[in-house]
Amino acid sequence: AFDWWDNEFFAPFRDYRGLIEGARRLGLLPLVARLLERDITRNTREEVHTYTCRTPDTMLSSAQDYRPGYGGDQQHVWQATLGPDAVCFTTHPARREGPSPNYWTGSGTLPRVAQVENVVIAVYKVDTRPGLYVTNRLRFTHAWLPRDRFDEVIEEKGWILARRGDGYLALRSQQPYHWQTEPGEDQGREIIVPGKRKIWICELGRRAVDGEFDLFAQRILGAELSFGRLRVRYDSPSQGLLEFGWRGPLRRDGEQVPLGDDPRYDNAYAQVSFPARKIAICHQEHVLELDWSSARREASSSV
């Protein structure tokens, strides 16, 4: 009725129009949708638990346990930031070029991610089954870590350690990695790890807490680390023994760490449960109250 078959966002499905309409006539469309759910729901905006740990020198952010194994579109699941362009993140590239999801935008398959303060673990289980929207054909994951934007970089024992000012970063992949060497913007900035199943670990530090960069590096390199089949045990110098995998809970020193059921807001100005029927934002003597049930807004003062 609205010519959506010719809309650019629905164009990838046009080749399967006969299959879709045939399945609908036979009452099989729900089954087809279920079988292809991980591909055709890439744009679904579901509940997400975001986590950010910020210091004067570093920031680490992630989407906790967000739709692992599903296809992604433009979701950016985790990132470490030490400066405007001194950043690090990983993705599974959906394809080398074209609309999102593509080589750097979004993900072909979303990882299972967990974060504890300054440490993030991303577990990848890449799905290459055929899809209606995107069929994932690239069997590797990669990291963006622009060496030229950091002041110092060390590579040892499978770890990549980088410093920007007083902020430190440690990145580790489960399998061996190699740098992109082809001429272009990604040269010396992209880290590639072949394979469909792997784990990435990133830990941040800072001079005010960890001392000089070489001391931070020594503690990281000396930390106990073991990988299983899509599982990891990492004795983080800052967070203790972390255990995580594709299945099961995140544990720190044997205690389970929740990855959901967070408050709607939890900061210096507002502590609000979820779902949020009423929100109060306070700073010194100023208060802003929003009551969604009665559509009421009250403020102690206005500018």
C-alpha positions in Angstrom: 0.0 0.0 0.0 2.9 2.4 0.7 5.4 1.0 -1.8 7.8 -0.1 0.9 9.2 -2.8 -1.3 10.9 0.1 -3.2 12.1 1.9 0.0 15.9 1.8 0.3 15.7 0.3 3.8 13.4 -2.6 2.7 15.1 -3.1 -0.7 17.3 -6.0 0.6 14.1 -8.0 1.2 12.7 -7.5 -2.2 14.5 -10.5 -3.7 12.7 -12.6 -1.1 9.3 -11.2 -1.7 7.9 -14.4 -3.2 9.2 -16.5 -0.3 7.8 -14.0 2.3 4.3 -13.8 0.6 4.2 -17.6 0.1 5.1 -18.3 3.7 2.3 -15.8 4.8 -0.3 -17.6 2.6 0.7 -21.0 4.1 0.7 -19.7 7.7 4.5 -20.3 8.0 5.5 -16.6 8.3 5.9 -16.8 12.1 8.2 -19.8 11.7 10.3 -18.1 9.0 10.6 -15.0 11.2 11.7 -17.1 14.1 14.4 -18.9 12.1 15.7 -15.6 10.7 15.2 -13.5 13.9 18.9 -12.9 14.5 19.2 -11.3 11.1 15.9 -9.4 10.5 15.9 -7.8 14.0 19.1 -5.9 13.6 17.3 -2.5 13.9 15.2 -3.5 17.0 15.8 -1.0 19.8 15.4 -3.2 22.9 16.2 -2.5 26.5 19.9 -1.9 27.1 21.9 -1.6 30.3 24.7 0.9 29.7 27.7 1.2 32.0 30.3 3.9 32.1 33.4 4.3 34.3 35.0 7.7 33.9 38.1 9.2 35.5 40.1 12.4 34.7 42.3 10.4 32.3 40.1 7.5 30.9 36.6 6.5 30.2 35.3 2.9 29.5 31.7 2.4 28.4 29.7 -0.7 27.3 26.2 -2.1 26.7 26.0 -5.0 29.2 25.0 -8.4 27.8 23.1 -6.7 24.9 21.6 -9.2 22.4 24.6 -11.5 22.1 24.7 -13.5 19.0 22.1 -11.3 17.2 22.9 -9.3 14.1 23.7 -5.7 14.7 23.2 -2.5 12.7 24.7 0.7 14.1 25.1 -0.4 17.8 28.5 0.6 19.3 28.8 -2.0 22.1 31.9 -0.9 23.9 34.7 1.7 23.7 37.7 2.8 25.7 38.5 6.6 25.4 41.8 8.2 26.5 41.5 11.3 24.3 39.4 12.7 21.4 41.0 10.4 18.9 42.9 8.0 21.3 40.2 5.3 21.4 39.8 1.6 21.3 36.9 -0.7 20.4 36.2 -4.0 18.7 33.6 -5.2 16.2 32.7 -8.1 14.0 32.6 -6.5 10.5 29.4 -7.4 8.6 30.9 -6.7 5.2 33.7 -4.7 3.7 31.6 -2.0 2.2 28.0 -0.9 1.7 25.4 0.5 4.1 25.4 -0.3 7.8 26.2 -2.7 9.2 29.6 -2.6 7.4 33.3 -2.8 8.1 33.4 -0.4 11.0 29.8 0.7 11.6 27.8 -1.7 13.8 28.4 -5.4 13.9 27.7 -8.5 11.8 27.2 -10.4 15.0 26.9 -8.7 18.4 29.2 -10.0 21.2 28.4 -10.8 24.8 29.9 -7.9 26.8 30.4 -7.5 30.5 32.2 -4.6 32.3 33.4 -4.2 35.9 34.6 -0.6 36.4 37.7 -0.2 34.3 37.7 -3.7 32.8 35.6 -5.0 29.9 35.3 -8.5 28.4 33.8 -9.1 24.9 33.0 -12.6 23.9 32.3 -13.2 20.1 30.5 -16.2 18.6 30.1 -15.1 15.0 27.0 -16.4 13.1 27.5 -17.0 9.4 24.1 -18.6 8.7 22.3 -17.2 5.6 20.1 -14.1 6.3 17.5 -12.2 4.5 19.0 -8.8 5.3 22.7 -9.5 5.8 24.6 -12.8 5.5 27.8 -12.5 7.6 30.7 -13.7 5.5 33.7 -12.3 7.2 35.2 -14.7 9.7 37.3 -12.4 11.9 36.9 -9.7 14.5 39.0 -6.6 14.7 40.0 -3.7 17.0 40.5 0.0 16.3 43.6 1.1 18.1 45.4 4.0 16.3 49.0 3.7 17.4 49.8 7.2 16.1 47.3 8.7 18.5 49.0 7.4 21.6 52.2 8.5 23.2 53.6 5.0 23.9 52.8 1.5 22.7 54.2 -1.8 24.0 53.5 -5.3 22.6 54.4 -8.3 24.8 53.0 -11.7 25.7 49.9 -11.1 23.5 49.1 -7.8 25.2 49.0 -4.4 23.5 49.7 -1.7 26.1 49.2 2.0 25.2 49.6 5.3 27.0 48.0 8.6 26.2 49.1 11.3 28.7 48.4 9.9 32.2 45.9 7.3 30.9 46.8 3.7 30.3 45.2 0.9 28.2 45.8 -2.8 28.0 44.2 -4.9 25.2 44.3 -8.7 24.8 42.8 -11.1 22.3 42.3 -14.8 22.9 44.0 -15.7 19.6 47.1 -14.2 17.9 46.6 -10.9 16.2 48.2 -8.9 13.4 48.2 -5.3 12.4 46.7 -4.0 9.2 49.6 -3.2 6.9 47.9 -2.3 3.6 48.2 1.4 2.7 45.2 3.5 3.8 43.5 4.9 6.9 43.5 1.6 8.7 47.2 1.0 8.4 48.8 0.7 11.8 45.4 1.3 13.4 43.4 -1.8 12.8 44.2 -5.1 14.7 42.8 -8.3 13.1 42.1 -11.6 14.7 41.0 -14.5 12.4 38.3 -16.9 13.5 34.6 -16.9 14.5 35.0 -17.5 18.2 37.2 -15.4 20.4 37.4 -13.2 23.5 38.8 -9.7 23.8 39.8 -8.1 27.2 40.5 -4.4 27.8 41.7 -2.9 31.1 42.3 0.8 31.7 44.6 2.4 34.3 46.0 5.8 35.2 49.1 7.3 36.7 47.4 8.6 39.8 46.3 5.1 40.8 48.7 2.7 39.0 52.0 4.6 39.1 54.3 4.9 36.1 53.3 3.2 32.8 55.9 0.5 33.1 54.6 -0.5 36.5 51.0 -0.8 35.1 52.4 -2.9 32.2 54.3 -5.2 34.5 51.2 -5.9 36.6 49.1 -6.6 33.4 51.8 -8.9 31.9 52.1 -10.8 35.2 48.4 -11.4 35.7 47.1 -14.9 35.5 45.0 -15.4 32.4 43.4 -18.6 30.9 41.0 -19.2 28.1 38.5 -22.0 27.6 35.9 -22.6 24.9 34.3 -19.2 24.9 35.3 -18.7 28.6 38.0 -16.7 30.3 39.5 -16.5 33.8 41.4 -13.2 34.2 43.0 -12.2 37.5 42.8 -8.5 36.9 45.4 -6.4 38.9 42.6 -3.9 39.7 39.4 -5.9 39.9 40.4 -9.4 41.1 39.6 -12.7 39.5 37.0 -12.2 36.7 35.3 -15.2 35.2 33.0 -14.8 32.1 31.9 -16.6 29.0 29.2 -16.9 26.3 26.9 -18.6 28.9 26.6 -18.1 32.6 27.1 -15.1 35.0 30.0 -12.7 35.4 31.8 -13.5 38.6 34.4 -11.4 40.5 36.3 -13.3 43.1 33.6 -16.0 43.0 30.7 -13.6 43.6 28.2 -13.1 40.9 28.0 -9.6 39.4 24.6 -8.6 38.0 24.5 -7.4 34.4 21.0 -6.0 34.5 18.2 -4.7 36.7 19.9 -1.4 37.0 18.2 1.8 38.1 16.9 4.1 35.4 19.3 6.8 36.7 22.0 6.4 39.3 24.3 9.4 39.6 25.0 12.4 41.8 21.8 14.2 40.8 19.1 11.5 40.5 18.5 8.0 41.8 15.5 6.6 40.0 14.3 3.0 39.8 13.2 1.3 36.5 10.6 1.8 35.2 10.6 5.5 36.1 7.1 6.8 36.8 8.5 9.8 38.7 11.9 11.5 38.3 13.4 14.0 40.8 16.7 15.7 39.8 18.4 17.6 42.5 21.4 19.9 42.7 22.1 21.9 45.8 18.8 23.7 46.5 17.4 23.3 43.0 14.9 20.5 42.2 13.2 19.4 39.0 10.4 16.8 39.4 8.7 15.0 36.5 5.6 12.9 37.2 4.7 10.8 34.1 1.5 9.3 35.6 -0.1 12.8 36.1 1.9 14.6 33.3 3.1 17.1 35.9 6.3 19.1 35.9 7.6 21.1 38.8 10.8 23.1 39.2 12.2 25.0 42.2 13.3 27.8 39.9 13.8 28.6 36.2 16.4 30.4 34.2 
